[in-house]
Structure formats: structure tokens, C-alpha cells
Amino acid sequence: MNETKGGVDFTLEPAELASILIGATLLHNDVGGVIVETEAYDTTDPASHSFNGMTPRNAVMFGPPGHAYVYRSYGIHWCVNVTCGKRAGAVLLRAIEPSAGIEIMRERRGLAPLRLLCAGPGRLCQALAISIAHNGADLEKPPFAINPRETAPDIIVGPRIGITKAVDQPWRFGLKGSRFLSKPFPRA
């Protein structure tokens, strides 16, 4: 794993970082778990928010790597991305396997099934209490922590979800066999 000062190397390009984040641990105020699903978005990718240049909404993507890019999806759910790469790349955090602060997550989400607490980017943000207030936050400083994985897991790769451009780009990454994914991967 590429690391910097004991952490994750956020200067990696999106597809590489999206793969490396599988098995890492995401915490927000000590609540979170193991990242089991991600998607990569590169500035040359027509599905990326940075593709058409900088706007007030996506400005964080054009800043330093290793920061939270938070936006609202469909006017309903917050989504959190990790900025990365040399220019305006990001990795969408799609799902985690809850392991820390499970009761807090259940209270925030108003439901009990562990599998559904953080299975999807909107659910993940609600369970971890991540909102637009965290846009631009340094993910290497409290209240956030991203701890690198200890071993290389089996990773599955497939097309991204919920986009209309570059739909065949295989930039969705998941922990093979995880029951905490937002949606199953297509069979090869």
C-alpha cells in the first residue's frame, strides 16, 4: 500500500486510490468502519463533477488531495468523496462495514439492520453524521481518520452506479464477498 507518514497516499490517481481504500477504516468522531465499496472519478472523466472545470460546488476537488468533497445527491442525500491525484480527482465512498459506534449509527439512521446502516453513500453520510459542514475538511485530522488496511483484500471491480456518462468505465471497487455493499456487482 502506498502510504505517507503512516497513512494513505492521497496523491494517487483516483482508480488506484479507490482500490487501495478497500479494507481501510473510515472514522468520523470515532464512528465508522471498514470501507467496502468505492468509485473513482478523474478530471478527464465525463461523469466527474470536475470534468467541466471548477465551480463553487466542486472547488474542493481542485484543492489539495486528502480532503472531503461533500455534495448533495438528488437534493436529498449527502455524499462524501476523498480528493486525490494531481488534479481534481475524487473517490466516492459508497459503503462501509460498520464496526465502531454501531448504536450511534442506528440512532442516526433510525433502523436496526447492521447491513443497511452504511450500504450506500447517502446512508453512510447519515450514519456518520457527515454533511456539507465537512466539505473541505482534512481527512487526516480530527474529527476524521482514514487508517490504511493491514492486508490486501480480494477486490472486485465493475461499472459505477447511478451515472449516465462513461457508464462502462470499470471504476467501482468492492470487497469481494462483503454483505455490506450498496448493490451487488454484476457477475463476470
C-alpha positions in Angstrom: 0.0 0.0 0.0 1.3 3.5 -0.8 1.5 5.4 2.5 2.5 8.8 3.7 3.6 9.2 7.3 1.8 6.1 8.3 -1.4 7.0 6.4 -2.9 6.7 2.9 -1.2 8.3 -0.1 -3.9 10.7 -1.3 -1.7 11.9 -4.2 -2.5 8.6 -6.0 -4.8 8.8 -9.1 -8.5 8.1 -8.4 -8.7 4.5 -9.7 -5.6 3.4 -7.8 -6.7 5.1 -4.5 -10.3 3.8 -4.9 -8.8 0.2 -4.9 -6.4 0.9 -2.0 -9.1 2.3 0.2 -11.0 -1.0 0.1 -10.2 -2.5 3.5 -9.1 0.8 5.1 -11.0 2.2 8.1 -13.0 5.4 7.9 -13.9 7.1 11.2 -15.7 10.4 11.9 -15.7 11.3 15.6 -14.8 7.6 16.3 -17.8 6.3 14.5 -17.4 4.2 11.3 -15.9 1.0 9.9 -14.1 -0.7 7.1 -14.5 0.7 3.6 -16.0 -2.0 1.4 -17.1 0.0 -1.7 -15.7 3.0 -3.6 -15.9 4.7 -7.0 -13.2 6.6 -8.8 -13.8 9.9 -10.7 -11.0 11.6 -12.7 -11.0 15.1 -14.1 -10.8 13.6 -17.6 -13.9 11.5 -16.9 -17.2 13.0 -18.2 -19.0 11.5 -15.2 -16.8 13.5 -12.8 -18.0 16.7 -11.2 -14.6 18.3 -12.1 -14.9 17.5 -15.8 -16.2 20.9 -16.9 -13.9 22.9 -14.7 -14.1 24.5 -11.3 -17.4 25.8 -9.8 -18.4 26.9 -6.3 -19.8 23.4 -5.7 -16.7 21.4 -6.8 -13.9 23.8 -5.8 -12.7 21.4 -3.1 -11.8 18.9 -5.8 -9.3 21.4 -7.2 -7.6 21.9 -3.9 -5.1 19.7 -2.1 -5.6 15.9 -2.0 -6.9 14.2 1.1 -9.9 16.4 1.8 -13.6 15.7 2.0 -15.6 16.8 -1.0 -19.2 16.7 0.2 -22.2 17.3 -2.1 -26.0 16.7 -2.1 -27.2 13.9 -4.4 -30.7 14.3 -5.9 -31.3 17.1 -3.4 -31.7 14.6 -0.7 -28.6 12.7 0.5 -25.1 13.9 1.4 -22.2 12.1 -0.3 -18.6 12.2 0.7 -15.6 11.8 -1.6 -11.9 11.8 -0.9 -10.0 14.3 -3.1 -6.9 12.8 -4.7 -4.5 12.7 -7.5 -2.6 15.5 -9.2 -5.6 17.5 -10.3 -9.3 17.4 -9.4 -9.8 13.7 -8.8 -12.0 12.1 -6.2 -13.1 8.8 -4.7 -16.7 8.4 -3.7 -17.1 6.4 -0.5 -20.1 4.2 -1.3 -20.3 1.8 1.7 -18.6 0.7 4.9 -18.9 -2.3 7.2 -19.9 -0.7 10.5 -17.6 -1.6 13.4 -17.3 1.5 15.7 -20.3 3.4 17.2 -22.9 1.0 15.8 -25.6 2.1 18.3 -24.9 5.8 17.4 -25.3 4.9 13.7 -28.5 3.0 14.4 -29.9 6.0 16.2 -29.0 8.4 13.4 -30.4 6.2 10.8 -33.5 5.1 12.7 -33.1 1.5 11.9 -31.5 -1.7 13.3 -30.3 -3.9 10.4 -26.5 -3.7 10.5 -26.2 -4.5 6.8 -28.2 -1.4 5.8 -26.6 1.2 8.1 -23.9 2.3 5.7 -24.7 0.5 2.4 -24.8 3.4 0.0 -23.2 6.9 0.0 -26.3 8.6 1.5 -26.7 6.1 4.3 -23.0 6.2 5.0 -23.1 10.0 5.5 -26.3 9.9 7.6 -24.9 7.2 9.9 -21.5 9.0 10.3 -23.2 12.5 10.6 -21.2 13.8 7.6 -22.8 16.9 5.9 -21.9 19.9 3.9 -20.3 21.3 7.1 -17.5 18.9 6.4 -16.8 20.0 2.9 -13.1 20.7 2.6 -12.2 19.0 5.9 -8.8 17.4 6.1 -9.4 13.7 6.3 -6.1 13.2 8.1 -7.1 15.4 11.0 -9.9 15.1 13.7 -12.8 14.6 13.5 -11.8 12.3 10.6 -9.4 9.4 10.4 -8.7 7.1 7.5 -6.5 4.2 8.6 -4.8 2.1 6.0 -5.7 -1.5 5.6 -3.4 -4.1 7.1 -3.6 -6.7 4.4 -4.6 -6.6 0.7 -8.1 -7.9 0.4 -9.8 -9.6 -2.5 -11.3 -6.8 -4.6 -14.0 -7.0 -7.2 -14.3 -4.4 -10.0 -17.2 -3.2 -12.1 -19.1 -0.3 -13.6 -20.1 2.6 -11.5 -23.7 3.1 -10.3 -26.2 5.9 -11.0 -24.4 7.8 -13.7 -25.3 8.5 -17.3 -21.8 9.2 -18.8 -18.9 6.8 -19.0 -21.1 4.1 -17.7 -18.9 1.3 -18.8 -15.8 2.6 -17.0 -14.8 -0.2 -14.5 -14.1 2.2 -11.7 -16.3 0.8 -8.9 -14.4 -1.3 -6.4 -15.7 -3.6 -3.7 -14.6 -6.0 -1.1 -15.3 -9.5 -2.5 -18.0 -11.3 -0.6 -19.0 -8.4 1.6 -22.6 -8.3 2.6 -22.3 -4.5 3.2 -22.1 -3.4 -0.4 -24.7 -0.9 -1.6 -25.6 -3.2 -4.6 -24.2 -6.5 -5.9 -21.6 -6.3 -8.6 -22.5 -7.8 -12.0 -21.3 -11.3 -12.5 -18.4 -11.6 -14.9 
